[in-house]
Amino acid sequence: MKCVFVQIRCKPGTGYDVAAQIVLREIHSELYSTSGEYDLLLKMYVPETEDIGLYINENLLKIDGIERTLTTLTFKAF
Protein backbone atom coordinates (compact mmCIF):
# COMPACT_ATOMS: atom_id res chain seq x y z
CA MET A 1 0.00 0.00 0.00
CA LYS A 2 1.17 3.53 -0.79
CA CYS A 3 0.49 6.19 1.85
CA VAL A 4 -0.86 9.40 0.33
CA PHE A 5 -1.98 12.64 1.96
CA VAL A 6 -4.54 14.82 0.19
CA GLN A 7 -5.42 18.34 1.28
CA ILE A 8 -8.89 19.30 0.10
CA ARG A 9 -10.34 22.75 -0.46
CA CYS A 10 -14.13 22.65 -0.49
CA LYS A 11 -16.56 25.05 -2.09
CA PRO A 12 -17.90 27.41 0.60
CA GLY A 13 -20.44 25.72 2.84
CA THR A 14 -19.78 22.17 1.61
CA GLY A 15 -17.03 20.95 3.97
CA TYR A 16 -19.29 18.76 6.10
CA ASP A 17 -20.99 17.27 3.04
CA VAL A 18 -17.65 16.49 1.40
CA ALA A 19 -16.36 14.89 4.59
CA ALA A 20 -19.53 12.79 4.88
CA GLN A 21 -19.13 11.55 1.29
CA ILE A 22 -15.51 10.59 1.93
CA VAL A 23 -16.54 8.63 5.03
CA LEU A 24 -19.26 6.80 3.08
CA ARG A 25 -16.76 5.75 0.39
CA GLU A 26 -14.47 4.24 3.04
CA ILE A 27 -11.32 5.30 1.17
CA HIS A 28 -9.63 7.06 4.08
CA SER A 29 -7.38 5.99 6.89
CA GLU A 30 -7.73 9.33 8.67
CA LEU A 31 -9.70 12.50 7.90
CA TYR A 32 -9.30 15.85 9.64
CA SER A 33 -10.83 19.30 9.40
CA THR A 34 -8.03 21.86 9.10
CA SER A 35 -7.47 25.60 9.15
CA GLY A 36 -5.66 27.53 6.44
CA GLU A 37 -5.88 27.26 2.67
CA TYR A 38 -7.43 23.79 2.74
CA ASP A 39 -10.47 22.56 4.66
CA LEU A 40 -9.77 18.84 5.03
CA LEU A 41 -6.71 16.62 5.34
CA LEU A 42 -7.14 13.05 4.13
CA LYS A 43 -4.72 10.20 4.73
CA MET A 44 -5.31 7.25 2.48
CA TYR A 45 -3.57 4.08 1.40
CA VAL A 46 -3.61 3.30 -2.30
CA PRO A 47 -3.09 -0.34 -3.30
CA GLU A 48 0.31 -1.00 -4.92
CA THR A 49 -1.39 -2.22 -8.09
CA GLU A 50 -3.35 1.02 -8.58
CA ASP A 51 -2.28 4.16 -10.43
CA ILE A 52 -2.39 6.88 -7.74
CA GLY A 53 -3.73 9.63 -10.00
CA LEU A 54 -6.47 7.47 -11.46
CA TYR A 55 -7.39 6.11 -8.03
CA ILE A 56 -7.77 9.62 -6.61
CA ASN A 57 -9.71 10.81 -9.66
CA GLU A 58 -12.13 7.89 -9.54
CA ASN A 59 -12.60 7.63 -5.77
CA LEU A 60 -12.22 11.18 -4.47
CA LEU A 61 -12.42 13.92 -7.06
CA LYS A 62 -15.87 12.95 -8.27
CA ILE A 63 -17.29 14.11 -4.93
CA ASP A 64 -19.40 17.22 -5.42
CA GLY A 65 -18.12 20.22 -3.47
CA ILE A 66 -14.39 19.64 -3.91
CA GLU A 67 -12.84 22.76 -5.38
CA ARG A 68 -9.12 21.92 -5.31
CA THR A 69 -6.72 19.34 -3.90
CA LEU A 70 -3.03 19.09 -3.09
CA THR A 71 -1.66 15.55 -3.05
CA THR A 72 1.53 14.57 -1.22
CA LEU A 73 3.08 11.19 -1.92
CA THR A 74 5.17 9.50 0.75
CA PHE A 75 8.34 7.47 0.34
CA LYS A 76 10.19 5.15 2.65
CA ALA A 77 13.12 7.27 3.84
CA PHE A 78 14.65 5.11 6.54
N, CA, C and O of each residue as an XYZ file, in Angstrom:
312
protein
N       0.842     -1.184      0.000
C       0.000      0.000      0.000
C       0.884      1.242      0.000
O       1.928      1.276      0.651
N       0.455      2.251     -0.732
C       1.166      3.527     -0.794
C       0.414      4.547      0.051
O      -0.780      4.762     -0.154
N       1.103      5.174      0.994
C       0.488      6.186      1.848
C       0.484      7.520      1.115
O       1.519      7.976      0.631
N      -0.685      8.139      1.039
C      -0.864      9.402      0.330
C      -1.659     10.349      1.220
O      -2.636      9.945      1.850
N      -1.237     11.608      1.270
C      -1.982     12.644      1.965
C      -2.595     13.569      0.928
O      -1.929     13.969     -0.027
N      -3.870     13.911      1.115
C      -4.545     14.815      0.191
C      -5.178     15.943      1.003
O      -6.013     15.708      1.876
N      -4.763     17.168      0.697
C      -5.418     18.343      1.281
C      -6.546     18.733      0.338
O      -6.370     18.750     -0.880
N      -7.688     19.042      0.901
C      -8.890     19.296      0.096
C      -9.453     20.665      0.424
O      -9.716     20.979      1.585
N      -9.636     21.475     -0.604
C     -10.341     22.746     -0.455
C     -11.756     22.525     -0.971
O     -11.958     22.080     -2.101
N     -12.725     22.841     -0.134
C     -14.133     22.652     -0.488
C     -14.754     23.968     -0.925
O     -14.317     25.046     -0.522
N     -15.777     23.858     -1.753
C     -16.564     25.047     -2.088
C     -17.190     25.552     -0.790
O     -17.534     24.749      0.077
N     -17.341     26.861     -0.643
C     -17.896     27.410      0.599
C     -19.194     26.710      1.019
O     -20.112     26.528      0.219
N     -19.237     26.331      2.273
C     -20.440     25.721      2.845
C     -20.597     24.232      2.580
O     -21.618     23.654      2.954
N     -19.619     23.594      1.947
C     -19.776     22.171      1.608
C     -18.826     21.239      2.373
O     -18.830     20.033      2.126
N     -18.028     21.760      3.276
C     -17.025     20.948      3.974
C     -17.599     19.728      4.666
O     -17.047     18.634      4.548
N     -18.694     19.897      5.385
C     -19.289     18.764      6.101
C     -19.851     17.728      5.132
O     -19.746     16.525      5.371
N     -20.445     18.196      4.044
C     -20.986     17.274      3.044
C     -19.871     16.487      2.358
O     -19.996     15.281      2.145
N     -18.786     17.170      2.017
C     -17.651     16.495      1.395
C     -17.075     15.453      2.352
O     -16.814     14.319      1.952
N     -16.881     15.831      3.600
C     -16.355     14.891      4.591
C     -17.272     13.677      4.737
O     -16.792     12.547      4.831
N     -18.570     13.900      4.756
C     -19.525     12.793      4.880
C     -19.431     11.848      3.684
O     -19.516     10.631      3.852
N     -19.259     12.390      2.488
C     -19.132     11.551      1.293
C     -17.844     10.734      1.313
O     -17.829      9.582      0.881
N     -16.770     11.329      1.809
C     -15.514     10.591      1.934
C     -15.679      9.429      2.903
O     -15.235      8.315      2.623
N     -16.313      9.684      4.033
C     -16.539      8.634      5.032
C     -17.372      7.500      4.445
O     -17.076      6.329      4.683
N     -18.405      7.831      3.685
C     -19.261      6.802      3.080
C     -18.503      5.936      2.080
O     -18.803      4.750      1.939
N     -17.534      6.507      1.391
C     -16.764      5.751      0.395
C     -15.705      4.851      1.016
O     -15.154      3.976      0.347
N     -15.421      5.066      2.296
C     -14.467      4.240      3.035
C     -13.112      4.141      2.333
O     -12.537      3.057      2.228
N     -12.608      5.277      1.854
C     -11.317      5.300      1.172
C     -10.226      5.911      2.044
O      -9.069      5.987      1.629
N     -10.581      6.340      3.231
C      -9.630      7.056      4.078
C      -9.119      6.194      5.225
O      -9.777      5.260      5.685
N      -7.918      6.550      5.663
C      -7.380      5.990      6.886
C      -7.668      6.964      8.024
O      -8.075      6.573      9.118
N      -7.442      8.253      7.729
C      -7.728      9.327      8.673
C      -8.264     10.524      7.894
O      -7.910     10.725      6.732
N      -9.114     11.313      8.536
C      -9.695     12.498      7.901
C      -9.837     13.577      8.962
O     -10.430     13.351     10.016
N      -9.289     14.744      8.675
C      -9.301     15.851      9.636
C      -9.830     17.115      8.993
O      -9.634     17.340      7.799
N     -10.492     17.934      9.774
C     -10.835     19.300      9.397
C      -9.618     20.148      9.755
O      -9.041     19.975     10.828
N      -9.222     21.063      8.869
C      -8.027     21.863      9.097
C      -8.299     23.347      8.882
O      -9.292     23.731      8.265
N      -7.401     24.164      9.399
C      -7.470     25.599      9.148
C      -6.469     25.932      8.045
O      -5.605     25.119      7.715
N      -6.591     27.125      7.482
C      -5.657     27.532      6.442
C      -6.272     27.463      5.062
O      -7.485     27.602      4.903
N      -5.428     27.247      4.061
C      -5.877     27.256      2.668
C      -6.783     26.091      2.311
O      -7.597     26.190      1.393
N      -6.645     24.992      3.032
C      -7.434     23.792      2.741
C      -8.335     23.478      3.925
O      -8.023     23.820      5.066
N      -9.449     22.828      3.645
C     -10.465     22.561      4.659
C     -10.344     21.186      5.304
O     -10.691     21.013      6.473
N      -9.853     20.208      4.547
C      -9.766     18.838      5.026
C      -8.388     18.268      4.719
O      -7.754     18.637      3.731
N      -7.937     17.363      5.581
C      -6.706     16.618      5.339
C      -7.059     15.137      5.389
O      -7.554     14.632      6.396
N      -6.795     14.461      4.294
C      -7.139     13.055      4.134
C      -5.864     12.223      4.062
O      -4.954     12.539      3.296
N      -5.803     11.180      4.847
C      -4.721     10.203      4.734
C      -5.346      8.942      4.174
O      -6.336      8.436      4.701
N      -4.757      8.439      3.100
C      -5.310      7.246      2.476
C      -4.180      6.321      2.042
O      -3.043      6.751      1.847
N      -4.509      5.068      1.897
C      -3.565      4.080      1.405
C      -4.078      3.564      0.068
O      -5.185      3.035     -0.031
N      -3.254      3.727     -0.952
C      -3.612      3.302     -2.300
C      -2.946      1.951     -2.555
O      -1.746      1.809     -2.321
N      -3.694      0.962     -3.027
C      -3.093     -0.341     -3.302
C      -1.919     -0.222     -4.286
O      -1.953      0.592     -5.209
N      -0.896     -1.033     -4.079
C       0.305     -1.001     -4.922
C      -0.017     -1.171     -6.404
O       0.672     -0.616     -7.260
N      -1.049     -1.929     -6.700
C      -1.390     -2.219     -8.093
C      -2.147     -1.093     -8.781
O      -2.365     -1.147     -9.991
N      -2.550     -0.081     -8.033
C      -3.354      1.022     -8.582
C      -2.484      2.206     -8.987
O      -1.474      2.493     -8.346
N      -2.883      2.888    -10.051
C      -2.281      4.156    -10.426
C      -2.833      5.216     -9.472
O      -4.049      5.378     -9.366
N      -1.950      5.938     -8.776
C      -2.391      6.876     -7.738
C      -3.303      7.959     -8.303
O      -4.356      8.240     -7.730
N      -2.915      8.566     -9.413
C      -3.728      9.630    -10.002
C      -5.111      9.155    -10.394
O      -6.106      9.818    -10.101
N      -5.179      8.022    -11.048
C      -6.468      7.472    -11.460
C      -7.311      7.093    -10.248
O      -8.518      7.335    -10.226
N      -6.677      6.500     -9.243
C      -7.389      6.107     -8.028
C      -8.016      7.320     -7.344
O      -9.175      7.280     -6.930
N      -7.244      8.393     -7.231
C      -7.765      9.617     -6.607
C      -8.871     10.221     -7.462
O      -9.900     10.644     -6.934
N      -8.671     10.266     -8.776
C      -9.709     10.811     -9.662
C     -11.015     10.041     -9.548
O     -12.088     10.637     -9.452
N     -10.925      8.725     -9.558
C     -12.128      7.890     -9.540
C     -12.812      7.825     -8.180
O     -14.038      7.743     -8.111
N     -12.037      7.859     -7.097
C     -12.600      7.634     -5.770
C     -12.802      8.888     -4.928
O     -13.558      8.870     -3.957
N     -12.132      9.973     -5.295
C     -12.216     11.176     -4.469
C     -12.728     12.385     -5.241
O     -13.657     13.057     -4.793
N     -12.141     12.662     -6.378
C     -12.419     13.922     -7.061
C     -13.792     14.012     -7.713
O     -14.192     15.078     -8.180
N     -14.496     12.920     -7.744
C     -15.868     12.954     -8.270
C     -16.881     13.403     -7.219
O     -18.071     13.521     -7.511
N     -16.413     13.650     -6.004
C     -17.294     14.111     -4.933
C     -17.642     15.569     -5.172
O     -16.757     16.411     -5.327
N     -18.926     15.860     -5.203
C     -19.397     17.223     -5.417
C     -19.012     18.099     -4.233
O     -19.180     17.703     -3.080
N     -18.497     19.281     -4.518
C     -18.122     20.216     -3.469
C     -16.619     20.380     -3.322
O     -16.161     21.299     -2.642
N     -15.845     19.500     -3.950
C     -14.392     19.644     -3.907
C     -13.977     20.669     -4.957
O     -14.289     20.537     -6.141
N     -13.275     21.679     -4.498
C     -12.844     22.761     -5.381
C     -11.410     22.549     -5.867
O     -11.100     22.818     -7.028
N     -10.539     22.069     -4.982
C      -9.118     21.917     -5.306
C      -8.492     20.928     -4.325
O      -8.940     20.794     -3.187
N      -7.450     20.242     -4.788
C      -6.718     19.335     -3.902
C      -5.216     19.537     -4.069
O      -4.746     20.052     -5.084
N      -4.487     19.121     -3.059
C      -3.030     19.092     -3.088
C      -2.616     17.732     -2.552
O      -2.838     17.427     -1.380
N      -2.015     16.917     -3.406
C      -1.659     15.550     -3.048
C      -0.174     15.457     -2.736
O       0.662     15.964     -3.485
N       0.148     14.802     -1.620
C       1.528     14.572     -1.221
C       1.767     13.075     -1.150
O       1.107     12.369     -0.388
N       2.715     12.593     -1.947
C       3.082     11.186     -1.923
C       4.138     10.973     -0.861
O       4.934     11.873     -0.591
N       4.159      9.812     -0.260
C       5.169      9.497      0.749
C       6.100      8.417      0.220
O       5.728      7.599     -0.622
N       7.322      8.440      0.741
C       8.335      7.473      0.340
C       9.027      6.941      1.581
O       9.160      7.652      2.577
N       9.458      5.713      1.524
C      10.192      5.146      2.653
C      11.574      5.784      2.687
O      12.368      5.603      1.763
N      11.861      6.526      3.740
C      13.120      7.266      3.838
C      14.155      6.531      4.662
O      15.355      6.669      4.424
N      13.702      5.750      5.627
C      14.650      5.108      6.538
C      14.295      3.646      6.718
O      14.977      2.930      7.451
